Amino acid sequence: MPTVFTVQADSLEECAAQLALLCSVLGLSPLLRPTQSAGTNRWLARAVPTTKAPAKEGRG
C-alpha cells in the first residue's frame, strides 16, 4: 500500500479546504473525500501520492 496522508478537522469545510491544500502543495490525489468519522464527530479525508518515484539506475 502506498503512503497515505490524512486530514482531520472539526468541520466538512475545513477538512475539504485542507485536503485541497495538501493535494496542491504535495502533488497528491484524494483517496477518501471528507467523511464524518463515526463516534468522534470529526471529519476525515485521505490522499495518496500521484507521482511515482523515479526508477533506480541499474548497474552494468
Biopython code that builds the backbone (N, CA, C, O; Angstrom):
import numpy as np
from Bio.PDB.StructureBuilder import StructureBuilder

atoms = [
    (1, "MET", "N", (0.848, -1.174, 0.000)),
    (1, "MET", "CA", (0.000, 0.000, 0.000)),
    (1, "MET", "C", (0.892, 1.235, 0.000)),
    (1, "MET", "O", (1.901, 1.276, 0.705)),
    (2, "PRO", "N", (0.522, 2.243, -0.791)),
    (2, "PRO", "CA", (1.325, 3.466, -0.830)),
    (2, "PRO", "C", (1.178, 4.274, 0.457)),
    (2, "PRO", "O", (0.334, 3.984, 1.304)),
    (3, "THR", "N", (2.011, 5.277, 0.576)),
    (3, "THR", "CA", (1.894, 6.211, 1.692)),
    (3, "THR", "C", (0.542, 6.908, 1.611)),
    (3, "THR", "O", (0.103, 7.290, 0.527)),
    (4, "VAL", "N", (-0.119, 7.075, 2.755)),
    (4, "VAL", "CA", (-1.417, 7.745, 2.817)),
    (4, "VAL", "C", (-1.300, 8.928, 3.764)),
    (4, "VAL", "O", (-0.816, 8.792, 4.887)),
    (5, "PHE", "N", (-1.750, 10.097, 3.301)),
    (5, "PHE", "CA", (-1.784, 11.304, 4.117)),
    (5, "PHE", "C", (-3.214, 11.503, 4.601)),
    (5, "PHE", "O", (-4.162, 11.308, 3.840)),
    (6, "THR", "N", (-3.373, 11.893, 5.874)),
    (6, "THR", "CA", (-4.698, 12.040, 6.462)),
    (6, "THR", "C", (-4.913, 13.457, 6.978)),
    (6, "THR", "O", (-4.016, 14.080, 7.545)),
    (7, "VAL", "N", (-6.130, 13.945, 6.764)),
    (7, "VAL", "CA", (-6.559, 15.241, 7.294)),
    (7, "VAL", "C", (-7.709, 14.970, 8.247)),
    (7, "VAL", "O", (-8.621, 14.211, 7.918)),
    (8, "GLN", "N", (-7.677, 15.585, 9.429)),
    (8, "GLN", "CA", (-8.794, 15.531, 10.367)),
    (8, "GLN", "C", (-9.159, 16.952, 10.730)),
    (8, "GLN", "O", (-8.282, 17.786, 10.957)),
    (9, "ALA", "N", (-10.453, 17.234, 10.786)),
    (9, "ALA", "CA", (-10.901, 18.593, 11.100)),
    (9, "ALA", "C", (-12.256, 18.545, 11.798)),
    (9, "ALA", "O", (-12.930, 17.516, 11.823)),
    (10, "ASP", "N", (-12.633, 19.689, 12.362)),
    (10, "ASP", "CA", (-13.904, 19.789, 13.074)),
    (10, "ASP", "C", (-15.100, 20.010, 12.157)),
    (10, "ASP", "O", (-16.238, 19.763, 12.555)),
    (11, "SER", "N", (-14.852, 20.479, 10.921)),
    (11, "SER", "CA", (-15.979, 20.745, 10.013)),
    (11, "SER", "C", (-15.678, 20.198, 8.623)),
    (11, "SER", "O", (-14.520, 20.004, 8.255)),
    (12, "LEU", "N", (-16.725, 19.956, 7.868)),
    (12, "LEU", "CA", (-16.595, 19.500, 6.487)),
    (12, "LEU", "C", (-15.814, 20.514, 5.655)),
    (12, "LEU", "O", (-14.943, 20.140, 4.870)),
    (13, "GLU", "N", (-16.123, 21.790, 5.827)),
    (13, "GLU", "CA", (-15.477, 22.846, 5.054)),
    (13, "GLU", "C", (-13.977, 22.903, 5.317)),
    (13, "GLU", "O", (-13.177, 23.000, 4.387)),
    (14, "GLU", "N", (-13.606, 22.840, 6.595)),
    (14, "GLU", "CA", (-12.186, 22.886, 6.961)),
    (14, "GLU", "C", (-11.445, 21.651, 6.438)),
    (14, "GLU", "O", (-10.324, 21.762, 5.942)),
    (15, "CYS", "N", (-12.059, 20.501, 6.548)),
    (15, "CYS", "CA", (-11.447, 19.265, 6.080)),
    (15, "CYS", "C", (-11.238, 19.315, 4.565)),
    (15, "CYS", "O", (-10.167, 18.958, 4.074)),
    (16, "ALA", "N", (-12.255, 19.756, 3.827)),
    (16, "ALA", "CA", (-12.157, 19.851, 2.368)),
    (16, "ALA", "C", (-11.092, 20.860, 1.947)),
    (16, "ALA", "O", (-10.337, 20.612, 1.008)),
    (17, "ALA", "N", (-11.030, 21.993, 2.637)),
    (17, "ALA", "CA", (-10.043, 23.020, 2.302)),
    (17, "ALA", "C", (-8.620, 22.528, 2.560)),
    (17, "ALA", "O", (-7.725, 22.767, 1.750)),
    (18, "GLN", "N", (-8.410, 21.849, 3.672)),
    (18, "GLN", "CA", (-7.073, 21.356, 3.998)),
    (18, "GLN", "C", (-6.669, 20.184, 3.101)),
    (18, "GLN", "O", (-5.489, 20.021, 2.790)),
    (19, "LEU", "N", (-7.636, 19.371, 2.686)),
    (19, "LEU", "CA", (-7.346, 18.298, 1.733)),
    (19, "LEU", "C", (-6.904, 18.895, 0.402)),
    (19, "LEU", "O", (-5.938, 18.425, -0.199)),
    (20, "ALA", "N", (-7.603, 19.921, -0.059)),
    (20, "ALA", "CA", (-7.240, 20.587, -1.316)),
    (20, "ALA", "C", (-5.847, 21.202, -1.218)),
    (20, "ALA", "O", (-5.058, 21.104, -2.159)),
    (21, "LEU", "N", (-5.542, 21.830, -0.097)),
    (21, "LEU", "CA", (-4.225, 22.429, 0.107)),
    (21, "LEU", "C", (-3.137, 21.354, 0.096)),
    (21, "LEU", "O", (-2.116, 21.503, -0.576)),
    (22, "LEU", "N", (-3.358, 20.286, 0.832)),
    (22, "LEU", "CA", (-2.399, 19.187, 0.895)),
    (22, "LEU", "C", (-2.138, 18.613, -0.504)),
    (22, "LEU", "O", (-0.992, 18.359, -0.874)),
    (23, "CYS", "N", (-3.200, 18.415, -1.263)),
    (23, "CYS", "CA", (-3.057, 17.861, -2.613)),
    (23, "CYS", "C", (-2.304, 18.813, -3.530)),
    (23, "CYS", "O", (-1.455, 18.377, -4.308)),
    (24, "SER", "N", (-2.601, 20.106, -3.452)),
    (24, "SER", "CA", (-1.943, 21.050, -4.355)),
    (24, "SER", "C", (-0.471, 21.260, -4.002)),
    (24, "SER", "O", (0.366, 21.379, -4.897)),
    (25, "VAL", "N", (-0.151, 21.306, -2.732)),
    (25, "VAL", "CA", (1.232, 21.561, -2.315)),
    (25, "VAL", "C", (2.124, 20.332, -2.510)),
    (25, "VAL", "O", (3.273, 20.457, -2.934)),
    (26, "LEU", "N", (1.596, 19.158, -2.203)),
    (26, "LEU", "CA", (2.410, 17.944, -2.259)),
    (26, "LEU", "C", (2.175, 17.095, -3.504)),
    (26, "LEU", "O", (2.802, 16.047, -3.661)),
    (27, "GLY", "N", (1.285, 17.529, -4.387)),
    (27, "GLY", "CA", (1.017, 16.762, -5.602)),
    (27, "GLY", "C", (0.318, 15.446, -5.319)),
    (27, "GLY", "O", (0.658, 14.419, -5.906)),
    (28, "LEU", "N", (-0.659, 15.471, -4.422)),
    (28, "LEU", "CA", (-1.397, 14.269, -4.033)),
    (28, "LEU", "C", (-2.740, 14.195, -4.752)),
    (28, "LEU", "O", (-3.209, 15.176, -5.329)),
    (29, "SER", "N", (-3.346, 13.012, -4.703)),
    (29, "SER", "CA", (-4.697, 12.802, -5.222)),
    (29, "SER", "C", (-5.584, 12.337, -4.076)),
    (29, "SER", "O", (-5.170, 11.496, -3.278)),
    (30, "PRO", "N", (-6.802, 12.874, -3.983)),
    (30, "PRO", "CA", (-7.703, 12.416, -2.926)),
    (30, "PRO", "C", (-7.979, 10.924, -3.038)),
    (30, "PRO", "O", (-8.207, 10.400, -4.128)),
    (31, "LEU", "N", (-7.955, 10.263, -1.913)),
    (31, "LEU", "CA", (-8.277, 8.839, -1.849)),
    (31, "LEU", "C", (-9.636, 8.662, -1.184)),
    (31, "LEU", "O", (-10.435, 7.820, -1.594)),
    (32, "LEU", "N", (-9.889, 9.463, -0.158)),
    (32, "LEU", "CA", (-11.153, 9.445, 0.573)),
    (32, "LEU", "C", (-11.596, 10.889, 0.736)),
    (32, "LEU", "O", (-10.946, 11.666, 1.436)),
    (33, "ARG", "N", (-12.679, 11.244, 0.104)),
    (33, "ARG", "CA", (-13.218, 12.599, 0.252)),
    (33, "ARG", "C", (-13.688, 12.778, 1.698)),
    (33, "ARG", "O", (-13.909, 11.786, 2.392)),
    (34, "PRO", "N", (-13.847, 14.026, 2.169)),
    (34, "PRO", "CA", (-14.245, 14.242, 3.561)),
    (34, "PRO", "C", (-15.477, 13.430, 3.958)),
    (34, "PRO", "O", (-16.523, 13.478, 3.311)),
    (35, "THR", "N", (-15.306, 12.683, 5.050)),
    (35, "THR", "CA", (-16.343, 11.814, 5.589)),
    (35, "THR", "C", (-16.377, 12.000, 7.093)),
    (35, "THR", "O", (-15.330, 12.104, 7.733)),
    (36, "GLN", "N", (-17.569, 12.041, 7.661)),
    (36, "GLN", "CA", (-17.656, 12.201, 9.111)),
    (36, "GLN", "C", (-17.325, 10.877, 9.789)),
    (36, "GLN", "O", (-17.913, 9.840, 9.479)),
    (37, "SER", "N", (-16.391, 10.929, 10.702)),
    (37, "SER", "CA", (-15.932, 9.751, 11.416)),
    (37, "SER", "C", (-16.956, 9.344, 12.472)),
    (37, "SER", "O", (-17.367, 10.162, 13.295)),
    (38, "ALA", "N", (-17.361, 8.083, 12.442)),
    (38, "ALA", "CA", (-18.338, 7.582, 13.409)),
    (38, "ALA", "C", (-17.750, 7.623, 14.815)),
    (38, "ALA", "O", (-16.627, 7.175, 15.043)),
    (39, "GLY", "N", (-18.505, 8.153, 15.733)),
    (39, "GLY", "CA", (-18.095, 8.168, 17.133)),
    (39, "GLY", "C", (-17.259, 9.344, 17.571)),
    (39, "GLY", "O", (-17.220, 9.652, 18.762)),
    (40, "THR", "N", (-16.571, 10.030, 16.629)),
    (40, "THR", "CA", (-15.717, 11.151, 17.029)),
    (40, "THR", "C", (-16.292, 12.500, 16.619)),
    (40, "THR", "O", (-15.872, 13.540, 17.128)),
    (41, "ASN", "N", (-17.259, 12.483, 15.693)),
    (41, "ASN", "CA", (-17.875, 13.714, 15.185)),
    (41, "ASN", "C", (-16.846, 14.618, 14.498)),
    (41, "ASN", "O", (-17.057, 15.826, 14.385)),
    (42, "ARG", "N", (-15.729, 14.031, 14.039)),
    (42, "ARG", "CA", (-14.707, 14.778, 13.297)),
    (42, "ARG", "C", (-14.792, 14.368, 11.838)),
    (42, "ARG", "O", (-15.338, 13.317, 11.502)),
    (43, "TRP", "N", (-14.249, 15.204, 10.991)),
    (43, "TRP", "CA", (-14.220, 14.927, 9.561)),
    (43, "TRP", "C", (-12.853, 14.407, 9.180)),
    (43, "TRP", "O", (-11.838, 14.899, 9.674)),
    (44, "LEU", "N", (-12.816, 13.408, 8.300)),
    (44, "LEU", "CA", (-11.603, 12.711, 7.930)),
    (44, "LEU", "C", (-11.510, 12.642, 6.406)),
    (44, "LEU", "O", (-12.506, 12.380, 5.732)),
    (45, "ALA", "N", (-10.320, 12.876, 5.870)),
    (45, "ALA", "CA", (-10.069, 12.738, 4.432)),
    (45, "ALA", "C", (-8.671, 12.167, 4.256)),
    (45, "ALA", "O", (-7.813, 12.323, 5.125)),
    (46, "ARG", "N", (-8.445, 11.504, 3.126)),
    (46, "ARG", "CA", (-7.138, 10.903, 2.856)),
    (46, "ARG", "C", (-6.706, 11.195, 1.428)),
    (46, "ARG", "O", (-7.528, 11.412, 0.538)),
    (47, "ALA", "N", (-5.382, 11.194, 1.236)),
    (47, "ALA", "CA", (-4.810, 11.425, -0.093)),
    (47, "ALA", "C", (-3.570, 10.561, -0.255)),
    (47, "ALA", "O", (-2.933, 10.171, 0.723)),
    (48, "VAL", "N", (-3.239, 10.267, -1.514)),
    (48, "VAL", "CA", (-2.057, 9.468, -1.838)),
    (48, "VAL", "C", (-1.227, 10.193, -2.889)),
    (48, "VAL", "O", (-1.751, 11.027, -3.627)),
    (49, "PRO", "N", (0.070, 9.880, -2.963)),
    (49, "PRO", "CA", (0.909, 10.493, -3.999)),
    (49, "PRO", "C", (0.420, 10.132, -5.396)),
    (49, "PRO", "O", (-0.036, 9.014, -5.635)),
    (50, "THR", "N", (0.519, 11.099, -6.323)),
    (50, "THR", "CA", (0.102, 10.841, -7.704)),
    (50, "THR", "C", (1.272, 10.495, -8.589)),
    (50, "THR", "O", (1.094, 9.902, -9.653)),
    (51, "THR", "N", (2.468, 10.856, -8.166)),
    (51, "THR", "CA", (3.639, 10.593, -8.996)),
    (51, "THR", "C", (4.402, 9.407, -8.438)),
    (51, "THR", "O", (4.462, 9.192, -7.227)),
    (52, "LYS", "N", (4.973, 8.659, -9.332)),
    (52, "LYS", "CA", (5.776, 7.520, -8.910)),
    (52, "LYS", "C", (7.209, 7.983, -8.691)),
    (52, "LYS", "O", (7.675, 8.928, -9.326)),
    (53, "ALA", "N", (7.892, 7.312, -7.795)),
    (53, "ALA", "CA", (9.303, 7.625, -7.537)),
    (53, "ALA", "C", (10.116, 7.315, -8.796)),
    (53, "ALA", "O", (9.789, 6.377, -9.523)),
    (54, "PRO", "N", (11.154, 8.080, -9.058)),
    (54, "PRO", "CA", (11.986, 7.788, -10.223)),
    (54, "PRO", "C", (12.613, 6.402, -10.118)),
    (54, "PRO", "O", (12.957, 5.938, -9.031)),
    (55, "ALA", "N", (12.751, 5.759, -11.262)),
    (55, "ALA", "CA", (13.344, 4.424, -11.283)),
    (55, "ALA", "C", (14.811, 4.508, -10.884)),
    (55, "ALA", "O", (15.510, 5.454, -11.246)),
    (56, "LYS", "N", (15.261, 3.528, -10.149)),
    (56, "LYS", "CA", (16.672, 3.490, -9.750)),
    (56, "LYS", "C", (17.497, 3.011, -10.931)),
    (56, "LYS", "O", (17.081, 2.144, -11.699)),
    (57, "GLU", "N", (18.668, 3.595, -11.052)),
    (57, "GLU", "CA", (19.556, 3.193, -12.141)),
    (57, "GLU", "C", (20.166, 1.840, -11.822)),
    (57, "GLU", "O", (20.593, 1.578, -10.698)),
    (58, "GLY", "N", (20.197, 0.983, -12.846)),
    (58, "GLY", "CA", (20.807, -0.337, -12.678)),
    (58, "GLY", "C", (22.317, -0.262, -12.851)),
    (58, "GLY", "O", (22.848, 0.694, -13.417)),
    (59, "ARG", "N", (22.968, -1.245, -12.373)),
    (59, "ARG", "CA", (24.432, -1.311, -12.539)),
    (59, "ARG", "C", (24.756, -2.168, -13.759)),
    (59, "ARG", "O", (24.078, -3.156, -14.038)),
    (60, "GLY", "N", (25.780, -1.781, -14.464)),
    (60, "GLY", "CA", (26.099, -2.626, -15.581)),
    (60, "GLY", "C", (27.125, -2.086, -16.513)),
    (60, "GLY", "O", (27.466, -2.738, -17.501)),
]
sb = StructureBuilder()
sb.init_structure("model")
sb.init_model(0)
sb.init_chain("A")
sb.init_seg("    ")
for serial, (resi, resn, name, xyz) in enumerate(atoms, 1):
    if name == "N":
        sb.init_residue(resn, " ", resi, " ")
    sb.init_atom(name, np.array(xyz, "f"), 0.0, 1.0, " ", f" {name:<3s}", serial, name[0])
structure = sb.get_structure()
